[in-house]
Protein backbone atom coordinates (compact mmCIF):
# COMPACT_ATOMS: atom_id res chain seq x y z
CA UNK A 1 0.00 0.00 0.00
CA UNK A 2 2.96 2.35 0.47
CA UNK A 3 4.01 2.03 -3.17
CA UNK A 4 2.72 4.43 -5.82
CA UNK A 5 2.92 4.94 -9.56
CA UNK A 6 5.10 2.65 -11.63
CA UNK A 7 6.54 0.87 -8.57
CA UNK A 8 3.05 -0.07 -7.42
CA UNK A 9 2.15 -1.23 -10.94
CA UNK A 10 5.30 -3.37 -11.16
CA UNK A 11 4.57 -5.04 -7.83
CA UNK A 12 0.94 -5.57 -8.86
CA UNK A 13 2.19 -7.22 -12.03
CA UNK A 14 4.36 -9.64 -10.07
CA UNK A 15 1.51 -10.39 -7.69
CA UNK A 16 -0.79 -11.11 -10.65
CA UNK A 17 1.80 -13.55 -12.00
CA UNK A 18 2.00 -15.35 -8.66
CA UNK A 19 -1.80 -15.59 -8.52
CA UNK A 20 -1.91 -17.06 -12.01
CA UNK A 21 0.73 -19.61 -11.07
CA UNK A 22 -1.49 -20.48 -8.09
CA UNK A 23 -4.43 -20.87 -10.51
CA UNK A 24 -6.30 -17.91 -9.07
CA UNK A 25 -7.29 -15.83 -12.12
CA UNK A 26 -9.84 -13.68 -10.29
CA UNK A 27 -7.23 -12.64 -7.73
CA UNK A 28 -4.79 -11.96 -10.59
CA UNK A 29 -7.26 -9.59 -12.21
CA UNK A 30 -7.81 -7.89 -8.86
CA UNK A 31 -4.06 -7.40 -8.43
CA UNK A 32 -3.87 -5.72 -11.82
CA UNK A 33 -6.92 -3.58 -11.12
CA UNK A 34 -5.75 -2.16 -7.80
CA UNK A 35 -2.25 -1.43 -9.14
CA UNK A 36 -3.29 0.54 -12.22
CA UNK A 37 -1.24 3.64 -12.91
CA UNK A 38 -0.89 6.24 -15.63
CA UNK A 39 2.89 6.13 -15.25
CA UNK A 40 3.56 2.87 -17.05
CA UNK A 41 6.26 2.26 -19.61
CA UNK A 42 5.31 0.52 -22.83
CA UNK A 43 6.80 -2.87 -21.88
CA UNK A 44 5.18 -2.99 -18.44
CA UNK A 45 1.85 -2.07 -20.00
CA UNK A 46 2.20 -4.97 -22.44
CA UNK A 47 3.16 -7.38 -19.66
CA UNK A 48 0.10 -6.42 -17.65
CA UNK A 49 -2.14 -6.84 -20.67
CA UNK A 50 -0.74 -10.32 -21.32
CA UNK A 51 -1.36 -11.37 -17.73
CA UNK A 52 -4.88 -10.00 -17.95
CA UNK A 53 -5.44 -12.00 -21.13
CA UNK A 54 -4.18 -15.18 -19.46
CA UNK A 55 -6.47 -14.61 -16.47
CA UNK A 56 -9.46 -14.11 -18.78
CA UNK A 57 -8.58 -17.31 -20.64
CA UNK A 58 -8.37 -19.20 -17.35
CA UNK A 59 -11.89 -17.96 -16.60
CA UNK A 60 -13.15 -19.39 -19.89
CA UNK A 61 -13.29 -16.02 -21.66
CA UNK A 62 -11.06 -16.96 -24.60
CA UNK A 63 -12.51 -14.47 -27.07
CA UNK A 64 -11.90 -11.55 -24.72
CA UNK A 65 -8.41 -12.84 -24.00
CA UNK A 66 -7.50 -12.96 -27.69
CA UNK A 67 -8.93 -9.45 -28.17
CA UNK A 68 -6.65 -8.14 -25.40
CA UNK A 69 -3.65 -9.42 -27.34
CA UNK A 70 -4.60 -7.75 -30.60
CA UNK A 71 -1.62 -5.96 -32.14
CA UNK A 72 0.91 -7.57 -29.77
CA UNK A 73 3.23 -9.56 -32.04
CA UNK A 74 6.00 -10.30 -29.53
CA UNK A 75 6.93 -13.99 -28.97
CA UNK A 76 5.50 -13.91 -25.42
CA UNK A 77 2.13 -12.77 -26.76
CA UNK A 78 2.24 -15.34 -29.54
CA UNK A 79 2.95 -18.16 -27.09
CA UNK A 80 0.01 -17.04 -24.97
CA UNK A 81 -2.22 -16.69 -28.02
CA UNK A 82 -1.30 -20.25 -29.03
CA UNK A 83 -2.08 -21.64 -25.56
CA UNK A 84 -5.50 -19.99 -25.61
CA UNK A 85 -6.24 -21.23 -29.13
CA UNK A 86 -5.13 -24.77 -28.25
CA UNK A 87 -7.32 -24.87 -25.14
CA UNK A 88 -10.32 -23.50 -27.03
CA UNK A 89 -9.67 -25.89 -29.97
CA UNK A 90 -9.30 -23.09 -32.50
CA UNK A 91 -6.99 -25.21 -34.63
CA UNK A 92 -6.68 -23.02 -37.71
CA UNK A 93 -5.71 -20.00 -35.59
CA UNK A 94 -3.30 -22.16 -33.59
CA UNK A 95 -1.57 -23.20 -36.82
CA UNK A 96 -1.11 -19.54 -37.72
CA UNK A 97 0.39 -18.81 -34.29
CA UNK A 98 2.82 -21.72 -34.50
CA UNK A 99 3.86 -20.56 -37.95
CA UNK A 100 4.59 -17.06 -36.64
CA UNK A 101 6.59 -18.48 -33.74
CA UNK A 102 8.62 -20.59 -36.11
CA UNK A 103 9.34 -17.78 -38.56
CA UNK A 104 11.75 -18.58 -41.34
CA UNK A 105 14.50 -20.08 -39.19
CA UNK A 106 13.61 -23.76 -39.58
CA UNK A 107 15.75 -24.85 -42.49
CA UNK A 108 18.18 -27.67 -43.13
CA UNK A 109 18.40 -31.01 -41.38
CA UNK A 110 19.53 -30.03 -37.89
CA UNK A 111 16.88 -28.82 -35.44
CA UNK A 112 16.76 -28.77 -31.67
CA UNK A 113 14.08 -30.41 -29.53
CA UNK A 114 12.00 -27.27 -29.09
CA UNK A 115 11.91 -26.73 -32.85
CA UNK A 116 10.96 -30.37 -33.41
CA UNK A 117 8.10 -30.10 -30.93
CA UNK A 118 6.77 -27.02 -32.67
CA UNK A 119 6.87 -28.79 -36.02
CA UNK A 120 4.94 -31.78 -34.68
CA UNK A 121 2.43 -29.55 -32.88
CA UNK A 122 1.95 -27.73 -36.17
CA UNK A 123 1.15 -31.05 -37.85
CA UNK A 124 -1.35 -31.84 -35.07
CA UNK A 125 -3.27 -28.58 -35.37
CA UNK A 126 -3.29 -28.75 -39.16
CA UNK A 127 -4.73 -32.26 -38.94
CA UNK A 128 -7.34 -31.16 -36.44
CA UNK A 129 -8.18 -28.19 -38.67
CA UNK A 130 -8.61 -30.52 -41.64
CA UNK A 131 -5.95 -28.66 -43.61
CA UNK A 132 -4.57 -31.30 -45.97
CA UNK A 133 -2.71 -28.74 -48.09
CA UNK A 134 -1.02 -27.38 -44.97
CA UNK A 135 -0.02 -30.89 -43.91
CA UNK A 136 1.48 -31.55 -47.32
CA UNK A 137 3.53 -28.35 -47.16
CA UNK A 138 4.64 -29.21 -43.61
CA UNK A 139 5.74 -32.70 -44.67
CA UNK A 140 7.69 -31.35 -47.63
CA UNK A 141 9.38 -28.61 -45.63
CA UNK A 142 10.16 -30.39 -42.36
CA UNK A 143 10.06 -34.11 -43.10
CA UNK A 144 13.83 -34.48 -43.65
CA UNK A 145 14.63 -32.79 -40.33
CA UNK A 146 12.09 -34.81 -38.33
CA UNK A 147 13.57 -38.03 -39.75
CA UNK A 148 16.52 -37.61 -37.38
CA UNK A 149 14.57 -37.14 -34.13
CA UNK A 150 12.26 -38.89 -31.66
CA UNK A 151 9.07 -37.57 -33.27
CA UNK A 152 9.56 -39.32 -36.60
CA UNK A 153 6.71 -41.81 -36.23
CA UNK A 154 4.07 -39.42 -34.95
CA UNK A 155 4.96 -36.88 -37.64
CA UNK A 156 4.66 -39.56 -40.32
CA UNK A 157 1.29 -40.70 -38.96
CA UNK A 158 -0.08 -37.16 -39.06
CA UNK A 159 1.27 -36.10 -42.42
CA UNK A 160 1.19 -39.19 -44.65
CA UNK A 161 -2.30 -40.60 -43.99
CA UNK A 162 -5.51 -39.14 -45.37
CA UNK A 163 -7.17 -37.15 -42.59
CA UNK A 164 -10.12 -39.51 -42.42
CA UNK A 165 -7.78 -42.43 -41.71
CA UNK A 166 -6.37 -40.84 -38.56
CA UNK A 167 -9.36 -40.76 -36.20
CA UNK A 168 -7.05 -40.70 -33.18
CA UNK A 169 -5.64 -37.24 -33.97
CA UNK A 170 -7.25 -35.76 -30.86
CA UNK A 171 -5.71 -38.52 -28.74
CA UNK A 172 -2.36 -37.92 -30.38
CA UNK A 173 -2.65 -34.23 -29.55
CA UNK A 174 -3.29 -35.04 -25.90
CA UNK A 175 -0.34 -37.40 -25.65
CA UNK A 176 1.92 -34.96 -27.45
CA UNK A 177 0.98 -32.07 -25.18
CA UNK A 178 1.85 -34.20 -22.16
CA UNK A 179 5.05 -35.75 -23.52
CA UNK A 180 6.41 -32.80 -25.49
CA UNK A 181 4.74 -29.58 -24.34
CA UNK A 182 5.43 -26.34 -26.07
CA UNK A 183 7.27 -23.73 -24.05
CA UNK A 184 4.53 -22.17 -21.92
CA UNK A 185 3.79 -18.49 -21.57
CA UNK A 186 3.72 -18.51 -17.77
CA UNK A 187 6.96 -20.49 -17.43
CA UNK A 188 8.95 -18.16 -19.65
CA UNK A 189 7.28 -15.10 -18.16
CA UNK A 190 8.04 -16.19 -14.62
CA UNK A 191 11.70 -16.81 -15.36
CA UNK A 192 12.09 -13.34 -16.81
CA UNK A 193 10.11 -11.03 -14.55
CA UNK A 194 9.36 -12.85 -11.31
CA UNK A 195 12.88 -12.45 -9.94
CA UNK A 196 12.91 -13.16 -6.26
CA UNK A 197 9.15 -13.35 -5.83
CA UNK A 198 8.37 -16.70 -4.11
CA UNK A 199 6.03 -19.04 -5.96
CA UNK A 200 3.68 -19.22 -3.00
CA UNK A 201 3.12 -15.46 -2.82
C-alpha positions as CSV (number, residue, x, y, z in Angstrom):
1,X,0.0,0.0,0.0
2,X,3.0,2.4,0.5
3,X,4.0,2.0,-3.2
4,X,2.7,4.4,-5.8
5,X,2.9,4.9,-9.6
6,X,5.1,2.6,-11.6
7,X,6.5,0.9,-8.6
8,X,3.1,-0.1,-7.4
9,X,2.2,-1.2,-10.9
10,X,5.3,-3.4,-11.2
11,X,4.6,-5.0,-7.8
12,X,0.9,-5.6,-8.9
13,X,2.2,-7.2,-12.0
14,X,4.4,-9.6,-10.1
15,X,1.5,-10.4,-7.7
16,X,-0.8,-11.1,-10.6
17,X,1.8,-13.5,-12.0
18,X,2.0,-15.4,-8.7
19,X,-1.8,-15.6,-8.5
20,X,-1.9,-17.1,-12.0
21,X,0.7,-19.6,-11.1
22,X,-1.5,-20.5,-8.1
23,X,-4.4,-20.9,-10.5
24,X,-6.3,-17.9,-9.1
25,X,-7.3,-15.8,-12.1
26,X,-9.8,-13.7,-10.3
27,X,-7.2,-12.6,-7.7
28,X,-4.8,-12.0,-10.6
29,X,-7.3,-9.6,-12.2
30,X,-7.8,-7.9,-8.9
31,X,-4.1,-7.4,-8.4
32,X,-3.9,-5.7,-11.8
33,X,-6.9,-3.6,-11.1
34,X,-5.7,-2.2,-7.8
35,X,-2.2,-1.4,-9.1
36,X,-3.3,0.5,-12.2
37,X,-1.2,3.6,-12.9
38,X,-0.9,6.2,-15.6
39,X,2.9,6.1,-15.2
40,X,3.6,2.9,-17.0
41,X,6.3,2.3,-19.6
42,X,5.3,0.5,-22.8
43,X,6.8,-2.9,-21.9
44,X,5.2,-3.0,-18.4
45,X,1.9,-2.1,-20.0
46,X,2.2,-5.0,-22.4
47,X,3.2,-7.4,-19.7
48,X,0.1,-6.4,-17.6
49,X,-2.1,-6.8,-20.7
50,X,-0.7,-10.3,-21.3
51,X,-1.4,-11.4,-17.7
52,X,-4.9,-10.0,-18.0
53,X,-5.4,-12.0,-21.1
54,X,-4.2,-15.2,-19.5
55,X,-6.5,-14.6,-16.5
56,X,-9.5,-14.1,-18.8
57,X,-8.6,-17.3,-20.6
58,X,-8.4,-19.2,-17.3
59,X,-11.9,-18.0,-16.6
60,X,-13.2,-19.4,-19.9
61,X,-13.3,-16.0,-21.7
62,X,-11.1,-17.0,-24.6
63,X,-12.5,-14.5,-27.1
64,X,-11.9,-11.6,-24.7
65,X,-8.4,-12.8,-24.0
66,X,-7.5,-13.0,-27.7
67,X,-8.9,-9.4,-28.2
68,X,-6.6,-8.1,-25.4
69,X,-3.6,-9.4,-27.3
70,X,-4.6,-7.8,-30.6
71,X,-1.6,-6.0,-32.1
72,X,0.9,-7.6,-29.8
73,X,3.2,-9.6,-32.0
74,X,6.0,-10.3,-29.5
75,X,6.9,-14.0,-29.0
76,X,5.5,-13.9,-25.4
77,X,2.1,-12.8,-26.8
78,X,2.2,-15.3,-29.5
79,X,2.9,-18.2,-27.1
80,X,0.0,-17.0,-25.0
81,X,-2.2,-16.7,-28.0
82,X,-1.3,-20.2,-29.0
83,X,-2.1,-21.6,-25.6
84,X,-5.5,-20.0,-25.6
85,X,-6.2,-21.2,-29.1
86,X,-5.1,-24.8,-28.2
87,X,-7.3,-24.9,-25.1
88,X,-10.3,-23.5,-27.0
89,X,-9.7,-25.9,-30.0
90,X,-9.3,-23.1,-32.5
91,X,-7.0,-25.2,-34.6
92,X,-6.7,-23.0,-37.7
93,X,-5.7,-20.0,-35.6
94,X,-3.3,-22.2,-33.6
95,X,-1.6,-23.2,-36.8
96,X,-1.1,-19.5,-37.7
97,X,0.4,-18.8,-34.3
98,X,2.8,-21.7,-34.5
99,X,3.9,-20.6,-37.9
100,X,4.6,-17.1,-36.6
101,X,6.6,-18.5,-33.7
102,X,8.6,-20.6,-36.1
103,X,9.3,-17.8,-38.6
104,X,11.7,-18.6,-41.3
105,X,14.5,-20.1,-39.2
106,X,13.6,-23.8,-39.6
107,X,15.8,-24.9,-42.5
108,X,18.2,-27.7,-43.1
109,X,18.4,-31.0,-41.4
110,X,19.5,-30.0,-37.9
111,X,16.9,-28.8,-35.4
112,X,16.8,-28.8,-31.7
113,X,14.1,-30.4,-29.5
114,X,12.0,-27.3,-29.1
115,X,11.9,-26.7,-32.8
116,X,11.0,-30.4,-33.4
117,X,8.1,-30.1,-30.9
118,X,6.8,-27.0,-32.7
119,X,6.9,-28.8,-36.0
120,X,4.9,-31.8,-34.7
121,X,2.4,-29.5,-32.9
122,X,2.0,-27.7,-36.2
123,X,1.1,-31.0,-37.8
124,X,-1.3,-31.8,-35.1
125,X,-3.3,-28.6,-35.4
126,X,-3.3,-28.8,-39.2
127,X,-4.7,-32.3,-38.9
128,X,-7.3,-31.2,-36.4
129,X,-8.2,-28.2,-38.7
130,X,-8.6,-30.5,-41.6
131,X,-5.9,-28.7,-43.6
132,X,-4.6,-31.3,-46.0
133,X,-2.7,-28.7,-48.1
134,X,-1.0,-27.4,-45.0
135,X,0.0,-30.9,-43.9
136,X,1.5,-31.5,-47.3
137,X,3.5,-28.4,-47.2
138,X,4.6,-29.2,-43.6
139,X,5.7,-32.7,-44.7
140,X,7.7,-31.3,-47.6
141,X,9.4,-28.6,-45.6
142,X,10.2,-30.4,-42.4
143,X,10.1,-34.1,-43.1
144,X,13.8,-34.5,-43.7
145,X,14.6,-32.8,-40.3
146,X,12.1,-34.8,-38.3
147,X,13.6,-38.0,-39.7
148,X,16.5,-37.6,-37.4
149,X,14.6,-37.1,-34.1
150,X,12.3,-38.9,-31.7
151,X,9.1,-37.6,-33.3
152,X,9.6,-39.3,-36.6
153,X,6.7,-41.8,-36.2
154,X,4.1,-39.4,-34.9
155,X,5.0,-36.9,-37.6
156,X,4.7,-39.6,-40.3
157,X,1.3,-40.7,-39.0
158,X,-0.1,-37.2,-39.1
159,X,1.3,-36.1,-42.4
160,X,1.2,-39.2,-44.6
161,X,-2.3,-40.6,-44.0
162,X,-5.5,-39.1,-45.4
163,X,-7.2,-37.2,-42.6
164,X,-10.1,-39.5,-42.4
165,X,-7.8,-42.4,-41.7
166,X,-6.4,-40.8,-38.6
167,X,-9.4,-40.8,-36.2
168,X,-7.1,-40.7,-33.2
169,X,-5.6,-37.2,-34.0
170,X,-7.3,-35.8,-30.9
171,X,-5.7,-38.5,-28.7
172,X,-2.4,-37.9,-30.4
173,X,-2.7,-34.2,-29.5
174,X,-3.3,-35.0,-25.9
175,X,-0.3,-37.4,-25.7
176,X,1.9,-35.0,-27.5
177,X,1.0,-32.1,-25.2
178,X,1.9,-34.2,-22.2
179,X,5.0,-35.8,-23.5
180,X,6.4,-32.8,-25.5
181,X,4.7,-29.6,-24.3
182,X,5.4,-26.3,-26.1
183,X,7.3,-23.7,-24.0
184,X,4.5,-22.2,-21.9
185,X,3.8,-18.5,-21.6
186,X,3.7,-18.5,-17.8
187,X,7.0,-20.5,-17.4
188,X,8.9,-18.2,-19.7
189,X,7.3,-15.1,-18.2
190,X,8.0,-16.2,-14.6
191,X,11.7,-16.8,-15.4
192,X,12.1,-13.3,-16.8
193,X,10.1,-11.0,-14.5
194,X,9.4,-12.8,-11.3
195,X,12.9,-12.5,-9.9
196,X,12.9,-13.2,-6.3
197,X,9.1,-13.4,-5.8
198,X,8.4,-16.7,-4.1
199,X,6.0,-19.0,-6.0
200,X,3.7,-19.2,-3.0
201,X,3.1,-15.5,-2.8
